[in-house]
Amino acid sequence: MFNLIKFVIFSRIPKRSILFYLGFAIIFGYIGYISYYEAPHYVNVEFKYLSVFYLTMMIAVSPFNTRFGLATKSDSDFLALLPFDDDKIIASLIIGSFVVNVIFLSIFMYWFIEALGIAGVIIIPAFALISSSLPAVLYNLDNKRKILIDIVVIIWFISAIFNFPLSPLSMFYGYLEGYIISYTLAFALFFTALKKFNFSSYSNFTISSEKGEVKEEISFKSSNPFILTLIRNLRILEIGGRVNWMGVSTFVSRRVELWKVMLGSSIFAVVLYFVLSSTENLGFTFFYVLFGGWFVMIMISSAAFITEPIWLDLNVMTPEEFARYYLTSKALSIAIILSPFAVLSLVLGYIGEALGFVVFIPLSSIFIMSLYARYYQQRYNMPMNVSPIRLLVSLLTSIPLIPLIILSFLPAYLILCLPIMLSFIIFYLTISLPFIFSKSYWESTIEKIVTSVT
């Protein structure tokens, strides 16, 4: 069983990445501990927001994340051949995933310590166990039911912001009940998973869920390559893909019809309107709305190029043309998805944030997709090792976020100042347009993609 747990851990995180993460966590955790007692109160408040947001998203995504959650199909095929009882395999999967999630969450130890002091370390095992056990409890439900449960979970977790003491995250707002509830939930899910999860049925469910019929054909009435690419990317959206944090990567991609995503974003924007319209210090809170738009963009950008049949595209256009049409159509789809939030921003009087949703974030996606295409191509079933170039790329992908943070906290009269707004526009055009028009970059990048073994 110990060897099974090792298999689960090292199939998700390479050994040298584990050492890097733990060293990273210790250094920044110590810095957070020192600065916690000296930082202004509003800094602690912001880290409470960030921690609540991140932990909620981590738990909400876990039922859909087959690599960090439980087992991929290749894992299932391998484990099914081993002479072990289901009970041992199930326990190994959950415990191994728990260890992986503890390591992964330790990266954010600085956030938790800045929010809670040294008690921030205590919450890591609880939420690591929740995110490891929840996929095993919900594995046999279809996506619609998982989404409904997710909505309840998100509301329950986020309710901590409104000082609800029975939220698993209420410890961030001074309620000791949060620690008790989070650990109670973690152990309840763990023991439920051990009792409910069936590895044999999970393997069959994983295999059958990957097969499906074409539900609807797309009719292409134009022969223009750009129009064809645009129609496809405005009909079907790929979400997920390369989920990467400084060297560790999982490949999960889901195709969703764009109108369904638009419907969801529109409903969410309406709900946000009623929440934000009754919120004091709206400018401070609106940063998280803009950051949520950035997070959606990252999810879409992470899926770019992974499932695209590039060898077919290159029959009708050059690598440069393909990249230009593909990136442009993806950026337009992101702008469309985020447009309800742009309307929300305008209604609430935030013109700069509206531009952020429909101009700056889509332009950022071109920059990020271009870097991902070149430096994150590898085999789907292999963990990604830490390397200097990938660390550099991880840092570079955060550059477009910095102006958005500045934009969120600028006073309205400065945002409306023409020179400042022009500087933002010029910055985002500067980081995106070179990728649109670079012939040599895409010739070498596309060659790398089509010749790699996936």
Residue pairs with C-beta under 8 A, 6 or more apart in sequence:
1 84
1 88
1 91
1 92
4 79
4 82
4 84
4 88
4 89
4 92
4 96
5 92
5 95
5 96
5 99
6 96
7 92
7 96
8 71
8 75
8 92
8 93
8 95
8 96
8 97
8 99
8 100
9 18
9 96
9 99
9 100
10 383
11 75
11 383
12 67
12 68
12 96
12 97
12 100
12 248
12 250
12 383
13 21
13 100
13 103
13 104
13 248
13 383
14 247
14 248
14 383
14 384
14 385
14 386
16 385
16 386
17 247
17 248
17 383
17 385
17 386
18 103
20 246
20 247
20 386
21 103
21 104
21 106
21 107
21 248
22 103
22 106
24 107
25 106
25 107
25 109
28 109
28 110
29 106
29 109
29 110
29 113
29 121
31 110
32 109
32 110
32 111
32 112
32 113
32 114
32 120
33 113
33 117
33 118
35 114
36 44
36 113
36 114
36 117
37 117
39 114
43 114
44 114
44 115
47 111
47 112
47 114
47 115
48 115
48 172
48 173
49 161
49 288
50 111
50 115
51 108
51 111
51 112
51 115
51 116
51 120
51 169
51 172
52 157
52 158
52 160
52 161
52 169
52 172
53 288
53 291
54 108
54 111
55 123
55 127
55 157
55 169
56 153
56 154
56 157
56 158
56 169
57 295
58 105
58 127
58 131
59 127
59 130
59 131
59 134
59 153
59 157
60 150
60 153
60 154
62 68
62 69
62 130
62 131
62 132
62 134
62 135
63 69
63 134
63 135
63 138
63 139
63 146
63 149
63 150
64 143
64 146
64 252
64 254
65 135
65 243
65 250
65 252
66 72
66 135
66 206
66 252
67 250
67 251
67 252
68 97
68 100
68 101
68 104
68 131
68 243
68 250
69 97
69 131
69 132
69 134
69 135
70 93
70 94
70 97
70 135
70 136
70 139
70 202
71 79
71 93
71 202
71 206
72 206
72 381
73 206
73 207
73 210
74 381
76 199
76 202
76 203
76 206
76 207
77 203
79 89
79 93
79 199
79 203
80 199
80 200
80 203
82 89
86 198
86 199
86 200
87 194
89 199
90 136
90 193
90 194
90 197
90 198
90 199
91 194
93 136
93 199
94 132
94 133
94 136
94 190
94 193
94 194
94 197
95 132
97 131
97 132
97 135
98 125
98 128
98 129
98 132
98 133
100 132
101 127
101 128
101 129
101 131
101 132
102 124
102 125
102 128
104 128
104 245
104 248
105 124
105 127
105 128
106 124
107 245
107 246
109 120
109 121
109 124
111 120
112 120
112 121
112 123
112 124
113 120
113 121
114 120
115 172
116 123
116 171
116 172
119 171
119 179
122 179
123 171
123 179
123 182
125 186
126 168
126 179
126 182
126 183
126 185
126 186
127 182
127 186
129 186
129 187
129 189
129 190
130 168
130 182
130 185
130 186
130 189
132 190
133 186
133 189
133 190
133 192
133 193
134 189
134 193
136 193
136 196
136 197
137 189
137 192
137 193
137 196
137 197
138 145
138 146
138 149
139 197
139 202
139 205
140 201
140 202
140 205
141 149
156 167
156 168
157 167
157 168
157 169
158 167
158 169
159 167
160 167
160 168
160 169
160 170
160 172
160 173
160 175
160 178
161 173
163 170
163 173
163 175
164 170
165 175
165 177
165 178
166 177
166 181
167 178
167 181
168 178
168 181
168 182
168 185
169 178
169 182
170 177
170 178
170 181
171 177
171 178
171 179
171 182
172 178
218 231
218 232
218 235
218 236
220 228
220 231
222 228
222 231
225 316
225 317
225 321
225 322
225 325
226 325
226 328
226 329
229 313
229 322
229 325
229 326
229 329
230 325
230 328
230 329
230 332
232 329
233 326
233 329
233 330
233 332
233 333
234 258
234 329
234 332
234 333
234 336
235 257
235 258
236 255
236 256
236 257
236 258
237 255
237 256
237 257
237 258
237 261
237 300
237 333
237 337
238 253
238 254
238 255
238 256
238 300
238 303
238 304
238 306
238 307
239 253
239 254
239 256
239 261
239 299
239 300
239 303
240 252
240 253
240 254
240 299
240 302
240 303
241 251
241 252
241 253
241 299
241 301
241 302
241 303
241 304
241 306
242 249
242 250
242 251
242 302
242 303
242 306
242 372
242 376
243 249
243 250
243 251
243 252
243 302
244 302
244 376
244 384
244 390
244 394
245 394
246 386
246 390
246 391
246 394
247 384
247 385
247 386
247 387
247 390
247 391
247 394
248 383
248 384
248 386
249 376
249 378
249 383
249 384
251 306
251 380
253 303
253 306
253 307
255 307
258 333
258 336
258 337
261 337
262 336
262 337
262 340
265 296
265 337
265 338
265 340
265 341
266 340
268 340
269 340
269 341
269 343
269 344
270 340
272 289
272 341
272 344
273 344
273 347
273 348
276 282
276 285
276 286
276 289
276 344
276 348
277 348
279 285
282 348
283 350
283 408
283 409
284 409
286 345
286 348
286 350
286 353
286 408
287 405
287 408
287 409
289 341
289 344
289 345
289 353
290 353
290 356
290 357
290 404
290 407
290 408
291 404
292 341
293 338
293 341
293 356
293 357
293 361
294 361
294 364
294 401
294 404
296 334
296 337
296 338
297 334
297 338
297 361
297 362
297 364
297 365
297 368
298 368
300 330
300 333
300 334
300 337
300 365
301 330
301 334
301 365
301 368
301 369
301 372
302 372
304 326
304 330
304 369
304 372
304 373
305 326
305 369
305 372
305 373
305 377
305 449
308 326
310 322
310 446
310 449
310 450
311 450
313 322
313 326
314 322
314 446
314 450
317 325
319 439
319 442
319 443
319 445
319 446
319 447
320 437
320 438
320 439
320 442
320 443
322 442
322 446
323 370
323 373
323 435
323 436
323 442
323 445
323 446
324 436
324 437
327 365
327 366
327 369
327 370
327 435
327 436
328 366
328 436
330 365
330 366
330 369
331 362
331 363
331 365
331 366
332 362
334 361
334 362
334 365
335 357
335 358
335 359
335 361
335 362
338 357
338 358
338 361
338 362
339 357
339 358
341 357
342 353
342 354
342 355
342 357
342 358
343 354
345 351
345 353
345 354
345 356
345 357
346 354
349 412
350 412
351 412
351 415
351 416
352 407
352 410
352 412
352 415
352 416
352 421
352 424
353 407
353 408
355 421
355 424
356 404
356 407
359 425
359 428
360 400
360 403
360 404
360 407
360 424
360 428
361 404
363 400
363 428
363 429
363 431
363 432
364 400
364 401
364 404
364 428
364 431
364 432
366 432
366 435
366 436
367 397
367 400
367 431
367 432
367 435
368 397
368 400
370 435
370 441
370 445
371 393
371 396
371 397
372 393
372 397
373 445
373 449
374 441
374 444
374 445
374 448
375 389
375 390
375 393
376 384
376 390
376 393
377 448
377 449
377 452
377 454
378 384
378 452
378 454
379 452
379 453
379 454
380 454
384 390
399 431
400 428
400 431
403 424
403 427
403 428
407 415
407 424
410 420
414 420
415 421
435 441
